Amino acid sequence: MKVLASAILLVLSVSAPQHMGIVTGNVTGTYIKIGEDIKKVVEPSGISLDVLESAGSIQNVFDVRKKRGVQLGIVQSDVLEYIRDISDDRELKAIAAKLAAIYPLYKEEVHVLGGQSLKTLQDLNDKRVAIGPERSGTYLTAKTIFFQAGITPSKEVYLGGTEALDALRKGDIDAMFYVAGAPATLFAQNTTADDKFQLLELDDKALDSYLTTVIPAGTYKWQQSDVKTVAVKAVLISFSYAGEQCQNVAKVAKIIRENKAWLDANGHPKWHEVNLDEKLPKWPQYECVAATQEHPQPKPKGPMIKIVH
């Protein structure tokens, strides 16, 4: 490990232009904003980072391995469980076996919104449930939760966001999954007490691979009490590349760590939740990144970068 670390740090000290890519999420989501923040901090070090929209976590798994010019991606922490336990895609399984975490990011609460006759996760049996577009992060979370808790809806509907909320309001579905940091803008801006919606509690011991959390009372104007739920972590990932790609990814990781204070002050508010040293169950850290962490850099006295608008 010491030899690897020395080799990587030697490369990191050499300034040479690099072109890289990161796959994120849809244009209105948080993933793409996090990607844009990373772009800002790496550019002064000679890295040109393309921040690319994507269809979600599953697509990002493929893209970090197969999309030309892409070395980085952001996915939900439960993507590995979905691929291991549920997916029958052999190519996806092979790629997932070589994925590695760069850093954990922030927490995203699982919202399950339904009518007032529904109270718990088990009430979704034999119901019509929107689980997000196929291969989206919400989709894989819903499928994984159904698998772990033994839930069988009468119909899985592949709608997400505004479309699912409209369908719920019309009575075309009974409930909807939505994975987003609370308060989710979708619900904060587009629901009222007149809708007579409520959040279902996800308090099932079978969901032991998820973080337990609470959406506090009043998070949404119509929400009168705390709601127990689970959460996923957004994770910055790469494929386990060797050689030059390994060195480039390690350089990005080093720059993020050195500029964490700047990201907290100037980036998306979710950076405040990020603990770069947090360990993620079932997610090994990329060896090239771990090697650089053995040589902590002194804390800067001032901003490491200057962004010119």
C-alpha positions as CSV (number, residue, x, y, z in Angstrom):
1,M,0.0,0.0,0.0
2,K,2.9,2.4,0.8
3,V,4.4,1.9,-2.7
4,L,1.0,2.5,-4.3
5,A,0.5,5.6,-2.2
6,S,3.9,7.0,-3.1
7,A,3.4,6.4,-6.8
8,I,0.0,8.1,-6.8
9,L,1.2,11.1,-4.8
10,L,4.1,11.5,-7.2
11,V,1.7,11.7,-10.1
12,L,-0.6,14.0,-8.2
13,S,2.2,16.5,-7.8
14,V,2.7,16.8,-11.6
15,S,0.4,19.3,-13.2
16,A,-1.0,18.1,-16.5
17,P,-4.3,18.8,-18.2
18,Q,-6.8,16.0,-17.8
19,H,-10.3,15.5,-19.2
20,M,-12.8,13.5,-17.1
21,G,-16.5,12.9,-16.8
22,I,-19.0,12.4,-14.0
23,V,-22.5,11.0,-14.5
24,T,-25.1,12.4,-12.1
25,G,-28.9,12.6,-12.4
26,N,-31.7,14.7,-13.9
27,V,-31.3,18.4,-14.5
28,T,-33.5,19.4,-11.5
29,G,-31.9,17.0,-9.0
30,T,-29.3,17.3,-6.3
31,Y,-26.8,14.9,-8.0
32,I,-26.1,17.2,-10.9
33,K,-25.6,20.2,-8.5
34,I,-23.0,18.1,-6.5
35,G,-21.3,17.3,-9.8
36,E,-21.1,21.0,-10.8
37,D,-19.6,21.8,-7.4
38,I,-16.9,19.2,-7.9
39,K,-16.3,20.6,-11.4
40,K,-15.6,24.0,-9.8
41,V,-13.0,22.8,-7.3
42,V,-11.1,20.6,-9.7
43,E,-10.8,23.0,-12.7
44,P,-8.1,25.2,-11.1
45,S,-5.9,22.0,-10.9
46,G,-6.1,21.4,-14.6
47,I,-9.0,18.9,-14.7
48,S,-11.7,19.6,-17.2
49,L,-14.8,17.7,-15.8
50,D,-17.9,17.1,-17.9
51,V,-21.0,16.9,-15.7
52,L,-23.5,14.7,-17.5
53,E,-27.2,14.2,-16.9
54,S,-28.3,10.6,-16.5
55,A,-31.4,8.4,-16.0
56,G,-30.3,7.3,-12.5
57,S,-28.2,5.0,-10.4
58,I,-28.4,1.9,-12.6
59,Q,-27.4,3.8,-15.7
60,N,-24.5,5.4,-13.8
61,V,-23.2,1.9,-12.9
62,F,-23.0,1.1,-16.6
63,D,-21.6,4.4,-17.5
64,V,-18.6,4.5,-15.1
65,R,-17.4,1.4,-16.9
66,K,-18.6,1.7,-20.5
67,K,-19.3,5.4,-21.4
68,R,-16.3,7.0,-23.1
69,G,-14.7,9.8,-21.0
70,V,-16.6,8.9,-17.8
71,Q,-14.7,7.8,-14.7
72,L,-17.0,9.1,-11.9
73,G,-20.6,8.6,-11.0
74,I,-23.1,9.3,-8.1
75,V,-25.4,6.4,-7.1
76,Q,-27.6,5.5,-4.1
77,S,-26.0,3.3,-1.5
78,D,-28.5,0.5,-2.0
79,V,-27.6,0.0,-5.7
80,L,-25.3,-2.9,-4.8
81,E,-28.0,-4.8,-2.9
82,Y,-30.5,-4.3,-5.8
83,I,-27.9,-5.7,-8.3
84,R,-26.9,-8.6,-6.1
85,D,-30.4,-9.7,-4.9
86,I,-32.8,-8.7,-7.6
87,S,-31.3,-7.9,-11.0
88,D,-30.8,-10.8,-13.4
89,D,-28.5,-8.8,-15.6
90,R,-25.2,-10.6,-15.7
91,E,-23.3,-7.8,-17.3
92,L,-24.5,-5.4,-14.6
93,K,-23.5,-7.9,-11.9
94,A,-20.0,-8.2,-13.4
95,I,-19.5,-4.4,-13.4
96,A,-20.9,-4.0,-9.9
97,A,-18.3,-6.5,-8.6
98,K,-15.6,-4.0,-9.6
99,L,-17.3,-0.8,-8.3
100,A,-15.6,1.1,-5.5
101,A,-16.6,4.1,-3.4
102,I,-14.6,7.3,-3.5
103,Y,-16.6,9.1,-0.8
104,P,-19.9,8.9,0.9
105,L,-22.0,11.9,0.3
106,Y,-25.4,12.9,1.9
107,K,-28.5,11.2,3.2
108,E,-31.7,10.9,1.1
109,E,-34.9,10.0,2.9
110,V,-37.3,7.4,1.5
111,H,-40.8,9.0,1.2
112,V,-43.8,6.8,0.7
113,L,-46.8,9.0,0.2
114,G,-50.4,7.6,0.2
115,G,-53.9,8.1,1.3
116,Q,-55.0,8.2,4.9
117,S,-56.2,4.6,4.9
118,L,-52.6,3.4,4.6
119,K,-50.4,3.4,7.7
120,T,-47.4,1.0,7.3
121,L,-45.3,-0.6,4.7
122,Q,-47.2,-3.8,4.9
123,D,-50.4,-1.9,3.8
124,L,-48.8,-1.7,0.3
125,N,-49.6,-5.4,-0.3
126,D,-52.1,-5.7,-3.2
127,K,-52.0,-1.9,-3.8
128,R,-51.1,0.1,-6.9
129,V,-47.8,1.8,-6.2
130,A,-45.7,4.2,-8.3
131,I,-42.0,3.3,-7.9
132,G,-40.3,5.7,-10.2
133,P,-39.1,5.4,-13.8
134,E,-37.4,2.0,-14.6
135,R,-33.8,1.9,-13.6
136,S,-34.1,5.2,-11.6
137,G,-32.8,5.4,-8.0
138,T,-36.3,5.5,-6.6
139,Y,-37.2,2.4,-8.7
140,L,-34.3,0.3,-7.3
141,T,-35.0,1.4,-3.7
142,A,-38.6,0.5,-4.0
143,K,-37.8,-2.9,-5.6
144,T,-35.2,-3.6,-2.9
145,I,-37.6,-2.6,0.0
146,F,-40.3,-4.8,-1.5
147,F,-37.9,-7.7,-1.8
148,Q,-36.5,-7.3,1.8
149,A,-39.9,-6.8,3.4
150,G,-41.9,-9.3,1.4
151,I,-44.3,-6.8,-0.1
152,T,-46.3,-7.7,-3.3
153,P,-48.2,-4.7,-4.8
154,S,-51.0,-5.5,-7.1
155,K,-49.4,-3.2,-9.7
156,E,-46.0,-1.5,-9.9
157,V,-46.4,1.8,-11.9
158,Y,-43.3,3.3,-13.5
159,L,-44.0,6.9,-12.8
160,G,-41.9,9.4,-10.9
161,G,-42.1,12.9,-9.5
162,T,-44.9,15.1,-10.7
163,E,-46.5,12.4,-12.8
164,A,-46.8,10.0,-9.8
165,L,-48.2,12.8,-7.6
166,D,-50.8,13.6,-10.2
167,A,-51.8,10.0,-10.5
168,L,-52.1,9.7,-6.7
169,R,-54.3,12.8,-6.5
170,K,-56.6,11.4,-9.2
171,G,-56.8,8.0,-7.5
172,D,-55.1,6.1,-10.3
173,I,-52.6,4.7,-7.8
174,D,-52.7,4.1,-4.0
175,A,-49.2,5.2,-3.0
176,M,-45.9,6.5,-4.5
177,F,-42.2,6.1,-3.6
178,Y,-39.9,9.2,-3.8
179,V,-36.3,9.2,-2.6
180,A,-35.0,12.7,-1.9
181,G,-33.5,14.7,0.9
182,A,-36.3,16.1,3.2
183,P,-37.9,18.5,2.7
184,A,-38.5,17.2,-0.8
185,T,-39.4,20.2,-3.0
186,L,-41.9,18.1,-4.9
187,F,-44.1,17.7,-1.7
188,A,-43.3,21.0,-0.1
189,Q,-44.5,23.0,-3.1
190,N,-47.1,20.8,-4.6
191,T,-49.2,19.3,-1.8
192,T,-51.6,20.7,0.8
193,A,-53.7,19.5,3.7
194,D,-56.7,19.3,1.3
195,D,-55.0,16.4,-0.6
196,K,-55.4,14.3,2.6
197,F,-52.1,12.6,2.0
198,Q,-49.8,11.1,4.6
199,L,-46.3,9.6,4.8
200,L,-46.2,5.9,5.6
201,E,-43.9,4.7,8.3
202,L,-41.0,2.4,7.2
203,D,-40.2,0.8,10.5
204,D,-39.6,-2.8,9.4
205,K,-36.7,-4.8,10.9
206,A,-36.1,-6.5,7.5
207,L,-34.8,-3.3,6.1
208,D,-31.5,-3.6,8.1
209,S,-29.3,-2.6,5.2
210,Y,-30.8,1.0,5.3
211,L,-30.2,3.9,7.6
212,T,-33.0,4.5,10.0
213,T,-34.2,8.1,10.3
214,V,-37.2,10.3,11.1
215,I,-38.9,12.9,9.0
216,P,-39.8,15.4,11.7
217,A,-43.4,16.7,12.3
218,G,-44.0,19.8,10.3
219,T,-41.4,19.0,7.6
220,Y,-44.5,19.4,5.3
221,K,-47.3,21.7,6.3
222,W,-49.8,18.9,6.5
223,Q,-47.5,16.5,8.4
224,Q,-48.6,16.6,12.0
225,S,-46.3,13.9,13.6
226,D,-42.9,12.4,13.2
227,V,-42.6,9.7,10.6
228,K,-40.1,6.8,11.0
229,T,-38.5,5.9,7.7
230,V,-35.2,4.8,6.2
231,A,-32.7,6.6,4.1
232,V,-30.0,5.9,1.5
233,K,-26.7,7.6,1.1
234,A,-25.6,9.2,-2.2
235,V,-22.2,7.8,-3.0
236,L,-19.5,9.1,-5.3
237,I,-18.1,6.0,-7.1
238,S,-15.7,4.8,-9.7
239,F,-14.8,1.6,-11.4
240,S,-11.7,-0.1,-10.1
241,Y,-9.4,1.2,-12.8
242,A,-5.7,0.8,-12.8
243,G,-2.9,3.0,-14.2
244,E,-3.6,6.6,-15.3
245,Q,-7.4,6.4,-14.5
246,C,-6.6,5.3,-11.0
247,Q,-4.3,8.3,-10.6
248,N,-6.8,10.8,-12.1
249,V,-9.6,9.6,-9.7
250,A,-7.2,9.8,-6.8
251,K,-6.3,13.4,-7.7
252,V,-10.0,14.4,-7.8
253,A,-10.6,12.7,-4.4
254,K,-7.6,14.6,-3.0
255,I,-8.9,18.0,-4.3
256,I,-12.4,17.4,-2.9
257,R,-10.9,16.7,0.6
258,E,-8.6,19.7,0.5
259,N,-11.6,21.9,-0.6
260,K,-14.3,20.5,1.7
261,A,-14.5,23.8,3.7
262,W,-15.0,25.7,0.5
263,L,-17.7,23.3,-0.7
264,D,-19.5,23.7,2.7
265,A,-19.5,27.4,2.4
266,N,-20.2,27.8,-1.4
267,G,-21.6,24.6,-2.7
268,H,-25.0,22.9,-2.4
269,P,-26.3,22.8,1.2
270,K,-26.1,19.0,1.3
271,W,-22.3,19.3,1.5
272,H,-22.8,20.1,5.2
273,E,-24.0,16.5,5.7
274,V,-20.9,15.0,4.1
275,N,-18.4,13.1,6.2
276,L,-15.6,12.1,3.9
277,D,-14.3,9.6,6.6
278,E,-17.5,7.8,7.1
279,K,-17.4,4.0,6.3
280,L,-20.1,2.5,4.1
281,P,-21.2,-1.0,4.7
282,K,-20.6,-3.3,1.7
283,W,-18.8,-0.5,-0.2
284,P,-15.0,-0.8,-0.3
285,Q,-13.2,2.4,-0.8
286,Y,-11.3,2.6,-4.1
287,E,-7.7,1.5,-3.3
288,C,-6.2,4.4,-5.2
289,V,-8.2,6.9,-3.1
290,A,-7.5,5.1,0.2
291,A,-3.8,5.2,-0.6
292,T,-3.8,9.0,-0.7
293,Q,-5.7,9.2,2.6
294,E,-2.7,7.7,4.4
295,H,-0.9,11.0,3.8
296,P,-3.2,13.7,5.2
297,Q,-2.4,17.2,3.9
298,P,-2.2,20.2,6.3
299,K,-5.4,22.2,6.6
300,P,-5.4,25.3,4.5
301,K,-5.5,28.7,6.2
302,G,-7.7,30.1,3.5
303,P,-9.7,29.1,0.4
304,M,-7.8,26.6,-1.8
305,I,-9.5,28.0,-5.0
306,K,-10.9,31.2,-6.4
307,I,-13.9,30.9,-8.6
308,V,-14.3,33.7,-11.1
309,H,-17.9,34.3,-12.2
